[in-house]
Amino acid sequence: MEMLGGSCPHCEWQAVAESYAKIVELYQRHLRDEHPEAWLRS
């Protein structure tokens, strides 16, 4: 199984998951919690 990585352009956050959908979910959750103004724009 191939792992995918994601990162945040606003900070040092990084994540690894087994699917693109999971990376998107983790990133959206991170934006909502840590960068709410950026989350509202996305």
N, C-alpha and C positions, 0 to 999 in steps of 0.2 A: 504494500500500500504506500502510495506516494503522499508525503506530507507537504502542505502548502504553508507559506508564511505570509504574515501581514504586518504592517507597521503604520504608525500615525505620523502625519507630517507636522503635527502640532507639538509633539513631545517625543520621548524615548520609548513609548509603548511598542511592544512587539508581541505577536502571538503565532502559534503554530497549530494547525488543525488538519483533519483528514479530508475536508471538503471545502470548496469555495463558499458554499452556503454558510458553513459554520464560521469561516473567517469573517464574512460579512456580518453575521449576527454578533460576533465578539467585537468587531470594530464599531458597529452601531451602538452597542451597549457602552463601550468605552467612551465614544463621543458624547452620548447622552449624559453619562456620569461625570466626565472630566472636562468636556468642552461643549457645554450646552448651546452656546451661540453658534458654533460650527455645526452642531447636530441639527439645529433648526434650519440652517441653510442647505443641508444635504437632502 
